[in-house]
């Protein structure tokens, strides 16, 4: 009986060991649909701002924070940081329309 139990445990430990060796990772935590929509919008906004060289570093930082929160499954933080990123992108894009300031005139 002892030999049978030992063989079963050895077999189970081999299966568990295979999962860690194949590099399987646990699935990322799920976020709400509202958080996913806000994150997707923020990512698109940041991409558009980068294309026009109008990206504020605060917008980029907020997007990174939103993406990190999404990986942890924190929907409230995803929404907050995504909205902050989109808001700063809009302000950066509006800044493109400001008149050029010439020094010495």
N, C-alpha and C positions, 0 to 999 in steps of 0.2 A: 504494500500500500504506500509506503514511504517513497519507494522508487517511482511509482506511478505519479505521485504528487510532484516529486522533484522534476520529472520529465515534463509534466504539464507546465510548471512554472518556468522551466528553461525555454520551452516553446513560446510561451507568452512574452517573455522578456526579449526573445529574438524578434518577435513581431513589433514590439514597441521600439526596439533599436533600429529596425529598418525604417520606420517613419522618420526618425531624426536624421538618419543618414541620407535619405532621399531629398531632404531639404523642404519637406512639406511645412507650410506655415499655417497657423490658424487664420481663419477668415477675419477680415477687418470688421470692427464693430459697425453695425448699421446706424445710419442717421435718418432723421425724418425726411419726408419728401420736400418739405419747405426748406430745410437746411441744405439738401442736395441742390435744389433750384437756386438758392442764394449763392452757393459755392460755384456752381456752373456759370452763373451770371458774372460773378466776381472774376473768375478765371478768364472769361471772354473780355471783360472790361480791361483787365491788366494787359492782356495780349494786344488789344487795340492801342492802349496807351504806349506800350513799348514800341509798337510799329511807328508811332508818331514822335518818339522821343519825348513823351510828356508824362512819363511814369514817375510819380513821387515815391521816394523810398518808404514812406509810411504806408502807402498802398501795398507795396510789395511785401512789407513786413506783416501787414494785416492778413494778406492772402496766405502767407506761409503759416501764420498762426491758425487760420481757418482750416487749412489742409491738415495741420497737426491735430487739431481738435476732431476733425472728421475721422482720422485714423483711430482716435480713442473712443469715438462714438458719442461725443459731446455736442449734440445738436444745437443747444442754446449758444454755445461759444462759436460754433460754425456760423450761425446766423448773424451774431453780433459782429464778428470779425469780417465776414463777407460783405456786410452792409458798409462797414467802415472802409474797406478796400474800394468798393464801388464808389462811395462818396468822394474819397480822395482822388480817384481816377477822374471823376467828373470835374473836380476842381482843377486838376492838372490839365485836363483837356481845355477847360475854359481859359486857363492862363495862356494858351496859345494865341488867343484873340486879343490879348493885351497889347497896347501899342509898344513899339520898340523904343527903349530909352537910349538916347545918344548922349554920352558924356561929353561935356564941353559946349553944348549948344545953348 
